[in-house]
Amino acid sequence: MVVGKVIGSIVSTRKSENLVGNKFMIIEPLAEMAAGAGRFVAIDNIGAGIGETVLVATGSAARVGMENAPVDAAVVGIVDEN
């Protein structure tokens, strides 16, 4: 799991049928969580907004409930305070 900040969103008009109707957010991992990683895109089903700190599940954990979707990162929580 990664803690990061939502810094933007991406709009894609052409995508896998399994991703239609989903929102994509650009995530910047917090410095302590980065471990050399840069920004990445995560699917957002919980309604996070730009500027919010979020919890992101990666790998197979990101596909829970979306087994047939090509997803590698998913926003799973919004951090209230850290």
URCOR-V467139 format. One record per backbone hydrogen bond with DSSP energy under -0.5 kcal/mol. NH is the residue of the N-H (numbers start at 1). CO is the residue of the C=O. Records with the same first field share a line. If there is no record, write none. Layout:
NH = CO + CO
//
This chain:
2 = 56
4 = 2 + 54
5 = 28
6 = 52
7 = 5 + 26
8 = 26
10 = 24
15 = 13
19 = 16
20 = 17
22 = 19
23 = 44
24 = 10
25 = 42
26 = 8
27 = 25 + 40
28 = 5
29 = 27
30 = 3
33 = 30
34 = 30
35 = 31
37 = 34
40 = 27
42 = 25
43 = 73
44 = 23
45 = 43 + 75
51 = 6
52 = 49
54 = 4
55 = 77
56 = 2
57 = 74
59 = 72
61 = 58
62 = 59
63 = 60
64 = 61
66 = 63
69 = 66
71 = 69
74 = 57
75 = 43
76 = 55
77 = 55
79 = 53
//
